[in-house]
Amino acid sequence: MKKNSTIQDKMYADIENKNIFDTTQKYAYEYLNTIFTRNVYPTEESISNLKYFNEELQKEPINAEAVLEQLHTYGSPATVANLGGRYFGFVCGSSVPVGLAAKNLATFWDQSPTMNVLSPIGSKLETVVEEWLKQLFNLPARTVAGFVSGTSTATFCGLAAARYRLLANQNWNINEDGLFNAPKIRVITGKQAHSTVLKAISLLGFGKNNIEWIDVDEHGRIIPDLIPEMDNTTLLILQAGNVNSGSYDDFEKICTKANKAGAWVHIDGAFGLWASAVDQLKHLTKGAEKANSWAVDGHKTLNTPYDSGIVLCEDKEALTSALHMSGSYIITSKERDGTFYTPEMSRRARVVELWAILKYLGKNGIDQMILTMHQRAVQFSQELSAIEGFAILNQVTFNQVMVACDTDEITEKTMAKIQELRECWVGGSLWNGKKIIRVSVCSWATTTEDISRSVNSFKQALKQII
Ligand SMILES: *Cc1c(COP(=O)(O)O)cnc(C)c1O
């Protein structure tokens, strides 16, 4: 490198010779080569090596190769292998390979589908995917979609649309007049609502103390008969896929009642709404199409790379008004301008991976991939229930399995031991006051052998505990 070359000269050279891109590709391939065989959770040593990132920001630019080398040497081993087949923690999802590849290409495009004029390709793919999702989930033709970072944000957007509409029903304009002195909105949800639903309720100023909580049955489903009379100032939040048990609320019964009353129904379907796209599983979501807004992730069941969530809303005016924005420099078009459907102005074109994966799989590929996850979850529960000391606490209707040992203490210690063995990774939760191990089968890559190997790890862990 020339001694007096500027930082821009170096960057031009990086683009010109492409060495750093070749290097990154080599590192990425090394990473992919071990993804199915490596320890699922990073070793103590790799975690301890993260100390090498504790540095002051140095004064002068350095060689780009050195930056990437540090990232690969100490970063790659400290990753959690959720791309592989034996990560069952939280509800995560792997990545369909074509999605990773499409994301790579889109990285070089660096598009923001804020407005059509900023990214014609981003705008086009959002239009196409919106249509495909409506068909897959069997939603009303008037439904629109916003492409956001995940279900947390999607739920926030859906509830913001509800707030706009339910206040407009009372002749109140939330955008102009705000929440102070606004008429009241009733907020009803089940006692097993996901924490991100509660976050959205807080962010939107509804207040968690104002929630009318509905009791749930032993599967975590809202008991429909306990829902009070609703009206057109009522927001009701249901779920497709309880984060512990995987259960579904009775949408048919509840939505029919809500529709009659003019209430707004939002469905948190982060991972579970995908059942409605699968012929053999769509009975689980019967009636879900009668809701007003839906939140769903790409990055869980569909296995898109992070960060991919979608808000769907049958009331376009409410959604776009809630997320409205204006400015003298904004250029709208006859085509789709994505910013009207999301809270952000600029964002990356995350729809590229979503489009690529849907296009690659097709309807039957989606069926096959998601049904297999369900079958592997059933296998997990069957193999585990055959081992003394483990009990399965839920009906495995979708992809979640709740496991408990004889006492809370044994459950906790067994889970810690499983995590330590690093053959697979599972997390814990609470179910009716009882400690559980929660298994979420959410990866296209999970094989029957992966399940048996993981079940064996459960067995070894329990043996070492008692
Ligand atoms: C994961 C999850 C969320 C939150 O989704 P993010 O994509 O992490 O924001 C909300 N609800 C349920 C049921 C979930 O499983």
The ligand as an SDF file (V2000), in Angstrom:
LIG
                    3D

 15 15  0  0  0  0  0  0  0  0999 V2000
  -40.8240  -15.2170   18.6150 C   0  0  0  0  0  0  0  0  0  0  0  0
  -42.1810  -14.7820   18.9680 C   0  0  0  0  0  0  0  0  0  0  0  0
  -42.5200  -13.4340   18.9970 C   0  0  0  0  0  0  0  0  0  0  0  0
  -41.5040  -12.3570   18.7530 C   0  0  0  0  0  0  0  0  0  0  0  0
  -41.0190  -12.4190   17.4290 O   0  0  0  0  0  0  0  0  0  0  0  0
  -39.6560  -11.7120   16.9890 P   0  0  0  0  0  0  0  0  0  0  0  0
  -39.5040  -12.0910   15.5750 O   0  0  0  0  0  0  0  0  0  0  0  0
  -38.5950  -12.3000   17.8720 O   0  0  0  0  0  0  0  0  0  0  0  0
  -39.8050  -10.2570   17.2100 O   0  0  0  0  0  0  0  0  0  0  0  0
  -43.8270  -13.1010   19.2750 C   0  0  0  0  0  0  0  0  0  0  0  0
  -44.7470  -14.0430   19.5260 N   0  0  0  0  0  0  0  0  0  0  0  0
  -44.4660  -15.3690   19.5050 C   0  0  0  0  0  0  0  0  0  0  0  0
  -45.5490  -16.3690   19.7700 C   0  0  0  0  0  0  0  0  0  0  0  0
  -43.1660  -15.7840   19.2280 C   0  0  0  0  0  0  0  0  0  0  0  0
  -42.8630  -17.0800   19.1920 O   0  0  0  0  0  0  0  0  0  0  0  0
  1  2  1  0
  2  3  1  0
  2 14  2  0
  3  4  1  0
  3 10  2  0
  4  5  1  0
  5  6  1  0
  6  7  2  0
  6  8  1  0
  6  9  1  0
 10 11  1  0
 11 12  2  0
 12 13  1  0
 12 14  1  0
 14 15  1  0
M  END
$$$$
